[in-house]
Amino acid sequence: MDLEKILEVFTAHRGGIIGAVTGLLIAVAILLLGFFKVLFIAILAGVGYYIGKRIHEDRDYIKNMLDRVLPPGTYR
């Protein structure tokens, strides 16, 4: 098979291929690390994604969050 055929098959079935590879990687990680370690990593990755997305949308997100938690002006 040449490269053009491989790219054609990949673009036609991109979602299925990416899903299968992701499932395979998660299964191997569970077998090597254990379920709860993989779950912990997934939760931290989700929290990191959420915080990163919020910071990307609003540059002052951390400052606003600290203002809500700490007394105003404490960290500045």
BAVEX-575869 format. One record per atom (N, C-alpha, C, O): residue in three letters; x, z, y; chain; residue number from 1. Coordinates in Angstrom, 2 decimals, always signed. Layout:
N
NODE residu      px      pz      py chaine num
NODE    ALA       X       Z       Y      A NUM
...
This chain:
76
NODE residu      px      pz      py chaine num
NODE    MET   +0.84   +0.00   -1.19      A   1
NODE    MET   +0.00   +0.00   +0.00      A   1
NODE    MET   +0.88   +0.00   +1.24      A   1
NODE    MET   +1.88   +0.72   +1.32      A   1
NODE    ASP   +0.51   -0.79   +2.18      A   2
NODE    ASP   +1.29   -0.81   +3.40      A   2
NODE    ASP   +0.69   +0.16   +4.43      A   2
NODE    ASP   -0.39   +0.71   +4.23      A   2
NODE    LEU   +1.41   +0.35   +5.50      A   3
NODE    LEU   +1.03   +1.35   +6.52      A   3
NODE    LEU   -0.30   +1.02   +7.18      A   3
NODE    LEU   -1.07   +1.94   +7.49      A   3
NODE    GLU   -0.60   -0.25   +7.39      A   4
NODE    GLU   -1.86   -0.63   +8.02      A   4
NODE    GLU   -3.05   -0.23   +7.16      A   4
NODE    GLU   -4.06   +0.25   +7.68      A   4
NODE    LYS   -2.94   -0.43   +5.85      A   5
NODE    LYS   -4.03   -0.04   +4.95      A   5
NODE    LYS   -4.23   +1.47   +4.96      A   5
NODE    LYS   -5.36   +1.95   +4.98      A   5
NODE    ILE   -3.13   +2.21   +4.94      A   6
NODE    ILE   -3.23   +3.68   +4.95      A   6
NODE    ILE   -3.89   +4.16   +6.24      A   6
NODE    ILE   -4.76   +5.03   +6.19      A   6
NODE    LEU   -3.49   +3.60   +7.37      A   7
NODE    LEU   -4.11   +3.97   +8.64      A   7
NODE    LEU   -5.59   +3.58   +8.69      A   7
NODE    LEU   -6.40   +4.31   +9.26      A   7
NODE    GLU   -5.94   +2.47   +8.11      A   8
NODE    GLU   -7.33   +2.02   +8.07      A   8
NODE    GLU   -8.18   +2.99   +7.24      A   8
NODE    GLU   -9.29   +3.34   +7.63      A   8
NODE    VAL   -7.66   +3.40   +6.09      A   9
NODE    VAL   -8.39   +4.36   +5.24      A   9
NODE    VAL   -8.50   +5.70   +5.96      A   9
NODE    VAL   -9.55   +6.35   +5.91      A   9
NODE    PHE   -7.41   +6.13   +6.62      A  10
NODE    PHE   -7.45   +7.40   +7.33      A  10
NODE    PHE   -8.45   +7.39   +8.46      A  10
NODE    PHE   -9.21   +8.35   +8.61      A  10
NODE    THR   -8.49   +6.33   +9.25      A  11
NODE    THR   -9.44   +6.29  +10.37      A  11
NODE    THR  -10.88   +6.19   +9.88      A  11
NODE    THR  -11.79   +6.68  +10.54      A  11
NODE    ALA  -11.09   +5.55   +8.73      A  12
NODE    ALA  -12.45   +5.44   +8.19      A  12
NODE    ALA  -12.94   +6.76   +7.61      A  12
NODE    ALA  -14.14   +7.03   +7.63      A  12
NODE    HIS  -12.04   +7.58   +7.09      A  13
NODE    HIS  -12.41   +8.83   +6.43      A  13
NODE    HIS  -11.69  +10.03   +7.03      A  13
NODE    HIS  -11.32  +10.95   +6.30      A  13
NODE    ARG  -11.49  +10.03   +8.35      A  14
NODE    ARG  -10.69  +11.06   +9.01      A  14
NODE    ARG  -11.24  +12.46   +8.78      A  14
NODE    ARG  -10.48  +13.36   +8.43      A  14
NODE    GLY  -12.53  +12.66   +8.98      A  15
NODE    GLY  -13.11  +13.99   +8.82      A  15
NODE    GLY  -12.95  +14.55   +7.42      A  15
NODE    GLY  -12.60  +15.72   +7.25      A  15
NODE    GLY  -13.19  +13.72   +6.42      A  16
NODE    GLY  -13.06  +14.17   +5.03      A  16
NODE    GLY  -11.63  +14.49   +4.66      A  16
NODE    GLY  -11.37  +15.47   +3.96      A  16
NODE    ILE  -10.70  +13.67   +5.13      A  17
NODE    ILE   -9.28  +13.90   +4.81      A  17
NODE    ILE   -8.78  +15.17   +5.49      A  17
NODE    ILE   -8.11  +15.99   +4.87      A  17
NODE    ILE   -9.12  +15.35   +6.76      A  18
NODE    ILE   -8.69  +16.55   +7.48      A  18
NODE    ILE   -9.32  +17.79   +6.85      A  18
NODE    ILE   -8.66  +18.82   +6.72      A  18
NODE    GLY  -10.60  +17.72   +6.46      A  19
NODE    GLY  -11.26  +18.84   +5.81      A  19
NODE    GLY  -10.63  +19.18   +4.47      A  19
NODE    GLY  -10.46  +20.36   +4.14      A  19
NODE    ALA  -10.29  +18.17   +3.70      A  20
NODE    ALA   -9.67  +18.41   +2.39      A  20
NODE    ALA   -8.29  +19.03   +2.53      A  20
NODE    ALA   -7.95  +19.95   +1.79      A  20
NODE    VAL   -7.50  +18.54   +3.48      A  21
NODE    VAL   -6.16  +19.10   +3.69      A  21
NODE    VAL   -6.27  +20.53   +4.20      A  21
NODE    VAL   -5.50  +21.39   +3.78      A  21
NODE    THR   -7.20  +20.79   +5.11      A  22
NODE    THR   -7.39  +22.14   +5.62      A  22
NODE    THR   -7.82  +23.09   +4.50      A  22
NODE    THR   -7.30  +24.20   +4.40      A  22
NODE    GLY   -8.75  +22.66   +3.67      A  23
NODE    GLY   -9.17  +23.48   +2.54      A  23
NODE    GLY   -8.05  +23.75   +1.56      A  23
NODE    GLY   -7.93  +24.85   +1.03      A  23
NODE    LEU   -7.23  +22.73   +1.32      A  24
NODE    LEU   -6.08  +22.91   +0.43      A  24
NODE    LEU   -5.09  +23.92   +1.00      A  24
NODE    LEU   -4.59  +24.78   +0.27      A  24
NODE    LEU   -4.80  +23.82   +2.29      A  25
NODE    LEU   -3.88  +24.76   +2.92      A  25
NODE    LEU   -4.42  +26.19   +2.90      A  25
NODE    LEU   -3.66  +27.14   +2.66      A  25
NODE    ILE   -5.71  +26.35   +3.14      A  26
NODE    ILE   -6.30  +27.69   +3.10      A  26
NODE    ILE   -6.26  +28.25   +1.67      A  26
NODE    ILE   -5.96  +29.43   +1.48      A  26
NODE    ALA   -6.54  +27.41   +0.69      A  27
NODE    ALA   -6.51  +27.86   -0.71      A  27
NODE    ALA   -5.10  +28.29   -1.12      A  27
NODE    ALA   -4.93  +29.31   -1.79      A  27
NODE    VAL   -4.09  +27.51   -0.73      A  28
NODE    VAL   -2.71  +27.86   -1.06      A  28
NODE    VAL   -2.32  +29.16   -0.35      A  28
NODE    VAL   -1.65  +30.01   -0.94      A  28
NODE    ALA   -2.74  +29.31   +0.91      A  29
NODE    ALA   -2.42  +30.53   +1.65      A  29
NODE    ALA   -3.06  +31.75   +1.00      A  29
NODE    ALA   -2.44  +32.81   +0.91      A  29
NODE    ILE   -4.30  +31.61   +0.53      A  30
NODE    ILE   -4.98  +32.72   -0.15      A  30
NODE    ILE   -4.26  +33.06   -1.45      A  30
NODE    ILE   -4.09  +34.24   -1.77      A  30
NODE    LEU   -3.83  +32.05   -2.18      A  31
NODE    LEU   -3.12  +32.32   -3.43      A  31
NODE    LEU   -1.77  +32.99   -3.19      A  31
NODE    LEU   -1.37  +33.86   -3.96      A  31
NODE    LEU   -1.08  +32.59   -2.13      A  32
NODE    LEU   +0.25  +33.14   -1.87      A  32
NODE    LEU   +0.20  +34.49   -1.16      A  32
NODE    LEU   +0.97  +35.39   -1.49      A  32
NODE    LEU   -0.71  +34.64   -0.19      A  33
NODE    LEU   -0.73  +35.84   +0.65      A  33
NODE    LEU   -1.81  +36.85   +0.26      A  33
NODE    LEU   -1.62  +38.06   +0.41      A  33
NODE    GLY   -2.92  +36.37   -0.23      A  34
NODE    GLY   -4.05  +37.23   -0.53      A  34
NODE    GLY   -5.17  +37.00   +0.47      A  34
NODE    GLY   -4.93  +36.55   +1.59      A  34
NODE    PHE   -6.38  +37.32   +0.06      A  35
NODE    PHE   -7.56  +37.02   +0.88      A  35
NODE    PHE   -7.56  +37.78   +2.20      A  35
NODE    PHE   -7.80  +37.18   +3.25      A  35
NODE    PHE   -7.30  +39.07   +2.17      A  36
NODE    PHE   -7.42  +39.86   +3.39      A  36
NODE    PHE   -6.32  +39.55   +4.40      A  36
NODE    PHE   -6.56  +39.62   +5.61      A  36
NODE    LYS   -5.15  +39.20   +3.94      A  37
NODE    LYS   -4.09  +38.79   +4.87      A  37
NODE    LYS   -4.46  +37.47   +5.55      A  37
NODE    LYS   -4.26  +37.31   +6.76      A  37
NODE    VAL   -4.99  +36.54   +4.78      A  38
NODE    VAL   -5.42  +35.26   +5.36      A  38
NODE    VAL   -6.59  +35.48   +6.31      A  38
NODE    VAL   -6.66  +34.83   +7.36      A  38
NODE    LEU   -7.50  +36.37   +5.96      A  39
NODE    LEU   -8.63  +36.68   +6.84      A  39
NODE    LEU   -8.13  +37.30   +8.14      A  39
NODE    LEU   -8.62  +36.97   +9.22      A  39
NODE    PHE   -7.16  +38.20   +8.06      A  40
NODE    PHE   -6.57  +38.82   +9.24      A  40
NODE    PHE   -5.92  +37.76  +10.14      A  40
NODE    PHE   -6.09  +37.78  +11.36      A  40
NODE    ILE   -5.17  +36.85   +9.54      A  41
NODE    ILE   -4.53  +35.78  +10.30      A  41
NODE    ILE   -5.59  +34.90  +10.97      A  41
NODE    ILE   -5.43  +34.51  +12.13      A  41
NODE    ALA   -6.66  +34.58  +10.26      A  42
NODE    ALA   -7.71  +33.74  +10.82      A  42
NODE    ALA   -8.42  +34.43  +11.98      A  42
NODE    ALA   -8.75  +33.78  +12.97      A  42
NODE    ILE   -8.66  +35.72  +11.86      A  43
NODE    ILE   -9.30  +36.46  +12.95      A  43
NODE    ILE   -8.40  +36.48  +14.18      A  43
NODE    ILE   -8.87  +36.24  +15.29      A  43
NODE    LEU   -7.11  +36.76  +13.99      A  44
NODE    LEU   -6.19  +36.77  +15.13      A  44
NODE    LEU   -6.06  +35.38  +15.75      A  44
NODE    LEU   -5.94  +35.26  +16.97      A  44
NODE    ALA   -6.08  +34.34  +14.94      A  45
NODE    ALA   -6.02  +32.98  +15.47      A  45
NODE    ALA   -7.27  +32.68  +16.29      A  45
NODE    ALA   -7.19  +32.04  +17.34      A  45
NODE    GLY   -8.42  +33.14  +15.82      A  46
NODE    GLY   -9.66  +32.94  +16.57      A  46
NODE    GLY   -9.67  +33.68  +17.89      A  46
NODE    GLY  -10.11  +33.15  +18.91      A  46
NODE    VAL   -9.19  +34.92  +17.88      A  47
NODE    VAL   -9.10  +35.70  +19.12      A  47
NODE    VAL   -8.12  +35.04  +20.09      A  47
NODE    VAL   -8.39  +34.95  +21.28      A  47
NODE    GLY   -6.99  +34.58  +19.57      A  48
NODE    GLY   -6.01  +33.89  +20.41      A  48
NODE    GLY   -6.57  +32.61  +21.01      A  48
NODE    GLY   -6.32  +32.31  +22.17      A  48
NODE    TYR   -7.33  +31.87  +20.21      A  49
NODE    TYR   -7.97  +30.65  +20.71      A  49
NODE    TYR   -8.96  +30.98  +21.82      A  49
NODE    TYR   -8.99  +30.30  +22.85      A  49
NODE    TYR   -9.77  +32.01  +21.61      A  50
NODE    TYR  -10.77  +32.39  +22.60      A  50
NODE    TYR  -10.11  +32.81  +23.92      A  50
NODE    TYR  -10.53  +32.38  +24.99      A  50
NODE    ILE   -9.09  +33.65  +23.84      A  51
NODE    ILE   -8.41  +34.11  +25.05      A  51
NODE    ILE   -7.71  +32.94  +25.73      A  51
NODE    ILE   -7.77  +32.82  +26.96      A  51
NODE    GLY   -7.05  +32.09  +24.97      A  52
NODE    GLY   -6.39  +30.93  +25.55      A  52
NODE    GLY   -7.35  +29.98  +26.23      A  52
NODE    GLY   -7.05  +29.43  +27.29      A  52
NODE    LYS   -8.52  +29.79  +25.62      A  53
NODE    LYS   -9.53  +28.91  +26.22      A  53
NODE    LYS  -10.05  +29.51  +27.52      A  53
NODE    LYS  -10.24  +28.80  +28.50      A  53
NODE    ARG  -10.29  +30.82  +27.52      A  54
NODE    ARG  -10.78  +31.48  +28.74      A  54
NODE    ARG   -9.74  +31.43  +29.86      A  54
NODE    ARG  -10.10  +31.23  +31.02      A  54
NODE    ILE   -8.46  +31.61  +29.52      A  55
NODE    ILE   -7.40  +31.54  +30.52      A  55
NODE    ILE   -7.27  +30.12  +31.06      A  55
NODE    ILE   -7.02  +29.93  +32.25      A  55
NODE    HIS   -7.43  +29.13  +30.20      A  56
NODE    HIS   -7.35  +27.74  +30.64      A  56
NODE    HIS   -8.49  +27.40  +31.60      A  56
NODE    HIS   -8.28  +26.66  +32.57      A  56
NODE    GLU   -9.67  +27.93  +31.34      A  57
NODE    GLU  -10.82  +27.67  +32.21      A  57
NODE    GLU  -10.74  +28.45  +33.51      A  57
NODE    GLU  -11.12  +27.93  +34.56      A  57
NODE    ASP  -10.24  +29.68  +33.46      A  58
NODE    ASP  -10.19  +30.55  +34.64      A  58
NODE    ASP   -8.84  +31.23  +34.68      A  58
NODE    ASP   -8.56  +32.12  +33.88      A  58
NODE    ARG   -8.00  +30.82  +35.61      A  59
NODE    ARG   -6.63  +31.36  +35.70      A  59
NODE    ARG   -6.62  +32.87  +35.96      A  59
NODE    ARG   -5.66  +33.54  +35.58      A  59
NODE    ASP   -7.64  +33.41  +36.60      A  60
NODE    ASP   -7.70  +34.83  +36.94      A  60
NODE    ASP   -8.45  +35.65  +35.89      A  60
NODE    ASP   -8.88  +36.77  +36.18      A  60
NODE    TYR   -8.63  +35.11  +34.70      A  61
NODE    TYR   -9.40  +35.80  +33.66      A  61
NODE    TYR   -8.79  +37.16  +33.31      A  61
NODE    TYR   -9.50  +38.15  +33.21      A  61
NODE    ILE   -7.47  +37.19  +33.12      A  62
NODE    ILE   -6.81  +38.45  +32.75      A  62
NODE    ILE   -6.95  +39.47  +33.88      A  62
NODE    ILE   -7.25  +40.64  +33.62      A  62
NODE    LYS   -6.73  +39.04  +35.12      A  63
NODE    LYS   -6.86  +39.96  +36.25      A  63
NODE    LYS   -8.28  +40.49  +36.37      A  63
NODE    LYS   -8.49  +41.68  +36.60      A  63
NODE    ASN   -9.27  +39.61  +36.21      A  64
NODE    ASN  -10.67  +40.05  +36.29      A  64
NODE    ASN  -11.01  +41.01  +35.16      A  64
NODE    ASN  -11.73  +41.98  +35.36      A  64
NODE    MET  -10.49  +40.74  +33.96      A  65
NODE    MET  -10.76  +41.62  +32.82      A  65
NODE    MET  -10.11  +42.99  +33.05      A  65
NODE    MET  -10.72  +44.02  +32.77      A  65
NODE    LEU   -8.88  +43.00  +33.56      A  66
NODE    LEU   -8.22  +44.27  +33.84      A  66
NODE    LEU   -8.93  +45.04  +34.96      A  66
NODE    LEU   -8.96  +46.27  +34.93      A  66
NODE    ASP   -9.49  +44.33  +35.94      A  67
NODE    ASP  -10.26  +44.99  +36.99      A  67
NODE    ASP  -11.49  +45.68  +36.42      A  67
NODE    ASP  -11.89  +46.74  +36.90      A  67
NODE    ARG  -12.10  +45.08  +35.39      A  68
NODE    ARG  -13.28  +45.70  +34.78      A  68
NODE    ARG  -12.90  +46.92  +33.95      A  68
NODE    ARG  -13.66  +47.88  +33.88      A  68
NODE    VAL  -11.72  +46.89  +33.31      A  69
NODE    VAL  -11.33  +47.96  +32.41      A  69
NODE    VAL  -10.60  +49.09  +33.14      A  69
NODE    VAL  -10.92  +50.26  +32.95      A  69
NODE    LEU   -9.64  +48.73  +33.98      A  70
NODE    LEU   -8.83  +49.71  +34.71      A  70
NODE    LEU   -9.41  +49.92  +36.11      A  70
NODE    LEU  -10.19  +49.10  +36.59      A  70
NODE    PRO   -9.03  +50.99  +36.74      A  71
NODE    PRO   -9.44  +51.16  +38.14      A  71
NODE    PRO   -8.84  +50.02  +38.97      A  71
NODE    PRO   -7.71  +49.60  +38.72      A  71
NODE    PRO   -9.58  +49.51  +39.96      A  72
NODE    PRO   -9.09  +48.36  +40.75      A  72
NODE    PRO   -7.75  +48.67  +41.41      A  72
NODE    PRO   -7.54  +49.76  +41.94      A  72
NODE    GLY   -6.86  +47.70  +41.36      A  73
NODE    GLY   -5.56  +47.82  +42.00      A  73
NODE    GLY   -4.51  +48.56  +41.19      A  73
NODE    GLY   -3.40  +48.76  +41.69      A  73
NODE    THR   -4.82  +48.96  +39.97      A  74
NODE    THR   -3.88  +49.74  +39.17      A  74
NODE    THR   -2.66  +48.92  +38.75      A  74
NODE    THR   -1.55  +49.44  +38.79      A  74
NODE    TYR   -2.85  +47.68  +38.36      A  75
NODE    TYR   -1.77  +46.87  +37.81      A  75
NODE    TYR   -1.08  +46.00  +38.84      A  75
NODE    TYR   -0.10  +45.33  +38.51      A  75
NODE    ARG   -1.54  +45.99  +40.06      A  76
NODE    ARG   -0.96  +45.08  +41.07      A  76
NODE    ARG   +0.10  +45.73  +41.86      A  76
NODE    ARG   +0.68  +45.10  +42.74      A  76
